[in-house]
Amino acid sequence: SMALVLLLTFALGVVFGLLVSVPPMIGRMRKIAQLKRKVDEQAYDLEAADRKLTEATTQLTALQAVPNPSQIRENPSDLPSATLD
């Protein structure tokens, strides 16, 4: 009879412990899932920004390779002549 009371008390303690600990576990699991989604979104945004930066760098390099129209002279006579005095 005493063993039955102890067993029943132990079982009730286990059930009560589970009832107390499960809701916070569920809350943590939801928070973890939310944070994982946020990390994935930020990783996608970072990759998009990196692609834009690479494209802008490529365009800048291409623009630097093209001479400035104000620096191009149409007539060779426009070139400054070197005079030795």
C-alpha positions as CSV (number, residue, x, y, z in Angstrom):
1,S,0.0,0.0,0.0
2,M,2.8,2.4,0.9
3,A,4.7,1.4,-2.3
4,L,1.5,2.3,-4.3
5,V,1.3,5.7,-2.7
6,L,5.0,6.4,-3.5
7,L,4.6,5.2,-7.1
8,L,1.5,7.4,-7.5
9,T,3.2,10.4,-6.0
10,F,6.2,9.9,-8.3
11,A,3.9,9.6,-11.4
12,L,2.1,12.8,-10.4
13,G,5.4,14.6,-9.9
14,V,6.5,13.5,-13.4
15,V,3.2,14.6,-15.0
16,F,3.3,17.9,-13.1
17,G,6.9,18.5,-14.1
18,L,6.1,17.9,-17.8
19,L,3.1,20.3,-17.6
20,V,5.3,23.0,-16.2
21,S,8.3,22.5,-18.5
22,V,6.6,21.9,-21.9
23,P,5.1,25.4,-22.5
24,P,8.5,27.2,-22.1
25,M,10.1,24.5,-24.4
26,I,7.5,25.2,-27.1
27,G,8.1,29.0,-26.7
28,R,11.8,28.5,-27.2
29,M,11.3,26.3,-30.2
30,R,9.1,29.0,-31.8
31,K,11.7,31.7,-31.0
32,I,14.4,29.5,-32.6
33,A,12.4,29.0,-35.7
34,Q,11.6,32.7,-36.0
35,L,15.3,33.6,-35.6
36,K,16.3,31.0,-38.2
37,R,13.9,32.6,-40.7
38,K,15.3,36.0,-39.9
39,V,18.9,34.7,-40.4
40,D,17.8,33.2,-43.8
41,E,16.2,36.4,-44.9
42,Q,19.3,38.4,-43.9
43,A,21.6,36.0,-45.7
44,Y,19.5,36.4,-48.8
45,D,19.6,40.2,-48.5
46,L,23.3,40.0,-48.0
47,E,23.8,37.9,-51.1
48,A,21.7,40.4,-53.1
49,A,23.7,43.3,-51.8
50,D,26.9,41.4,-52.7
51,R,25.7,40.8,-56.2
52,K,24.8,44.5,-56.6
53,L,28.2,45.5,-55.3
54,T,30.0,43.2,-57.7
55,E,27.9,44.6,-60.6
56,A,28.7,48.2,-59.6
57,T,32.4,47.4,-59.3
58,T,32.3,45.8,-62.7
59,Q,30.6,48.8,-64.2
60,L,33.0,51.2,-62.4
61,T,36.0,49.3,-63.8
62,A,34.5,49.4,-67.3
63,L,33.9,53.1,-67.0
64,Q,37.5,53.7,-65.8
65,A,38.8,51.8,-68.8
66,V,37.0,54.2,-71.2
67,P,38.8,57.5,-71.7
68,N,37.1,60.7,-70.7
69,P,35.6,62.4,-73.8
70,S,37.1,65.8,-72.7
71,Q,40.6,64.2,-72.8
72,I,40.3,62.8,-76.3
73,R,41.8,65.1,-79.0
74,E,40.5,64.9,-82.5
75,N,43.4,66.5,-84.3
76,P,47.0,65.5,-83.8
77,S,47.9,69.1,-84.3
78,D,46.1,69.8,-81.0
79,L,48.8,67.9,-79.1
80,P,51.3,70.2,-77.4
81,S,54.5,70.4,-79.2
82,A,57.8,69.9,-77.4
83,T,60.2,72.7,-78.0
84,L,63.8,72.7,-77.0
85,D,65.1,76.1,-76.2
